[in-house]
Amino acid sequence: MDRMKGLLSKSMWQFTVSTVIILICCSPLFFLVMKHFYAEDLDELIIYRSDGFISEYLPAFTVDEIEHWNKYNDDMQIIDVDATYPIDQVIQETYYNKTEGHEIDYRIYYKEIKIQDSSYILMSRIAMIEDKDLIGILVGQYGILFLVLVVCMLFVQRIISKKLWKPFYSSLSKVDNFDIIQGNIPQFDDVDVKEFDRLNTILSNLISNNQKAYNQQKEFVQNASHELQTPLAVFQSKLDVFFQEPNLTENQVETIHSLYDILSRLTRLNKNLLLLARIDDNQFKETENIDFKKVLEKQLDYLKILAESEGIAITTNIENVILPANKILLESLINNLVVNSIRHNVVTADAQIIIRLGKGSFIIENTGEKRPLDSDKIFRRFSRTSENRKGSGLGLSIAYQVCRLHGWEIIYSHQNNKHRFEVKF
């Protein structure tokens, strides 16, 4: 399972976690600030109530009314003067509350007043909301604010991040679509971010240098292949003449046969290099509707003889398939895949090759080594799975390039102790 995350997703996740942690850590401070402002509001209300009593009731208030007033006004009492009361100050004290059934905090304000020329203390108090109730209110209000804040910040952060990283993703897309064989070097957009501009410059230089190296390598292979044709032809001619000499010893004949074998391998290698060079130069653009079944059966006429000489049985299941392709390249594809299956098979009574052709796919399965091949290397040029096997290491590379040129997909897998190559049209 792929656990890799996109750059935006990862940054958004880190931003969300950081925001949540910061807001949670700030909640105690928010509670203390809220409680402070709540106490200040209560203090203003107490003073306002006391001033209201003094302006509205005190001028006509008599000493005889004090007892009656105190009986029905628990939160505003008229008491005797005591030097311990902090006059004109609001303090916080704890009293028993009959409604709650336990002690709670009160904000209390003491004001000195005169009733019929006698001094008294007007004590006004308001019960405070308990901390647990205040926390409940805080959680409700703060939770909604928290949710709205996080959603808005995530939305804004996502918009800013997308805009900020847009040049990066544009460059990434162009690099991903770059094909060194096609040679279309991507042109990166002008950006106003220093780091992205530097990245684009480095990518442009890297791609240009790789393209130049690839072109030089391709030109060298093509030139070398053409130059080798004449020496190989001369070598073939001289070897043929030498083989016609009379009175050759047995050792000389064996040496000539080994030279023929080497010459054959060199000639095949040279032809494969020329074919790859022509494919790279897009010299096989012409396509026509090909009867795949007919071409395959014609190729199998001599490939079966080659397989039988190695003790390998070929089983086929071929359907009629018509598709647009280059005939020369299609024949090369079939030949290279089947020959590869023959060369890398096992020398046992169970050795076999299974060939299937159907709508949408061409499949070749063969017995062979029990361990799977390295799928990252098998389609590379001159990559060989074993030094004990004959071959130039170009067959599968040619097959891959043929499939790429036609827009097909070639897939290698190892199933039920069989090596499997599937070409999807």
Residue pairs with C-beta under 8 A, 6 or more apart in sequence:
5 13
7 165
7 168
8 158
8 161
8 162
8 165
11 161
12 154
12 157
12 158
12 161
15 153
15 154
15 157
16 150
16 154
19 150
19 153
19 154
20 150
23 146
23 149
23 150
27 138
27 142
30 138
30 142
31 134
31 135
31 138
34 134
34 138
35 131
35 134
38 128
38 129
38 134
39 92
39 107
39 128
42 107
42 126
42 128
43 90
43 107
43 109
45 126
46 90
46 107
46 108
46 109
46 124
46 125
46 126
47 90
47 109
49 76
49 124
50 76
50 109
50 111
50 122
50 124
53 76
53 122
53 124
54 111
54 113
54 122
58 113
58 115
61 69
61 115
62 115
62 116
63 115
63 116
63 118
66 78
66 115
66 120
69 78
70 77
70 78
75 124
75 125
75 126
75 127
76 122
76 123
76 124
76 125
77 122
77 123
78 113
78 115
78 120
78 121
78 122
78 123
79 120
79 121
79 123
80 120
80 121
81 112
81 119
81 120
81 121
82 121
85 110
85 121
85 123
86 110
87 110
87 111
87 112
87 121
88 110
88 111
88 112
89 109
89 110
90 107
90 108
90 109
91 107
91 108
92 105
92 106
92 107
92 108
92 128
93 105
93 106
93 108
94 103
94 104
94 105
94 106
95 103
95 104
95 106
95 125
96 102
96 103
97 103
97 104
97 127
100 130
104 127
104 128
104 130
105 127
105 128
105 130
106 125
106 126
106 127
106 128
107 125
107 126
107 128
108 123
108 124
108 125
109 123
109 124
109 125
110 121
110 122
110 123
111 121
111 122
111 124
112 119
112 120
112 121
112 122
113 119
113 120
113 121
113 122
114 120
129 137
164 193
167 189
167 191
167 193
167 196
167 200
168 196
168 199
170 188
170 189
171 188
171 189
171 196
171 199
171 200
171 203
174 186
174 187
174 188
175 186
175 203
175 207
177 186
178 184
178 185
178 186
178 207
180 210
180 211
180 214
181 214
181 280
181 404
183 211
183 215
185 204
185 207
185 208
185 211
186 204
186 207
188 200
188 203
188 204
189 200
190 197
191 197
191 200
218 277
218 280
218 281
221 273
221 276
221 277
222 273
222 274
222 277
222 281
224 273
225 270
225 273
225 274
225 277
226 274
228 266
228 270
229 270
232 263
232 266
232 267
232 270
235 263
236 263
236 267
239 256
239 259
239 260
239 263
242 256
243 256
248 256
265 390
265 392
268 392
269 392
269 394
272 392
272 394
272 395
272 398
273 394
275 332
275 398
276 381
276 394
276 397
276 398
276 401
278 284
279 329
279 398
279 401
279 402
279 405
280 401
282 405
284 326
284 328
284 329
284 405
285 326
286 326
287 324
287 325
287 326
287 406
288 324
288 325
288 326
288 327
289 322
289 323
289 324
290 322
290 323
290 324
290 325
290 327
290 330
291 320
291 321
291 322
292 321
292 322
292 323
292 325
292 330
292 357
292 362
293 318
293 319
293 320
293 321
293 357
295 327
295 330
295 331
295 334
296 318
296 334
296 355
296 357
296 362
297 318
299 331
299 334
299 335
299 338
300 314
300 316
300 338
300 355
303 314
303 335
303 338
303 339
303 342
304 314
306 339
306 342
307 313
307 314
307 338
307 342
307 353
310 342
310 345
310 347
310 351
311 347
311 349
311 351
312 342
312 345
312 351
312 352
312 353
312 366
313 351
313 352
313 353
314 352
314 353
314 354
314 355
315 352
315 353
315 354
315 355
316 354
316 355
316 356
316 357
317 354
317 355
317 356
317 357
317 358
318 355
318 356
318 357
319 357
319 358
319 359
321 357
321 358
321 359
321 362
321 425
323 425
325 406
326 405
326 406
329 402
329 405
329 406
330 402
332 398
332 399
332 402
333 398
333 399
333 402
333 403
333 423
336 395
336 396
336 398
336 399
337 364
337 395
337 396
337 399
337 421
337 423
338 353
338 355
338 364
339 395
340 391
340 395
340 396
340 399
340 421
341 353
341 364
341 365
341 366
341 368
341 419
341 421
342 353
342 366
343 389
343 390
343 391
344 366
344 368
344 369
344 385
344 386
344 389
344 419
345 351
345 353
345 366
345 367
345 368
346 367
346 368
346 369
348 367
350 367
351 367
352 366
352 367
353 364
353 365
353 366
353 367
354 363
354 364
354 365
354 366
354 418
355 363
355 364
356 362
356 363
356 364
356 365
357 363
360 424
360 425
361 422
361 423
361 424
361 425
362 422
362 423
362 425
363 420
363 421
363 422
363 423
364 420
364 421
365 415
365 418
365 419
365 420
365 421
366 418
366 419
367 417
367 418
367 419
368 418
368 419
369 385
369 386
369 419
370 417
371 414
372 413
372 414
372 419
373 385
373 412
373 414
373 419
374 385
375 412
377 383
378 385
378 396
378 412
379 396
379 397
379 399
379 400
379 410
379 412
380 397
381 393
381 394
381 397
382 392
382 393
382 394
382 397
383 393
383 396
383 397
384 391
384 393
399 410
399 421
400 410
402 408
403 409
403 410
403 423
408 423
408 424
408 425
409 423
409 424
410 421
410 422
410 423
410 424
411 421
411 422
411 424
412 419
412 420
412 421
413 420
413 422
414 420
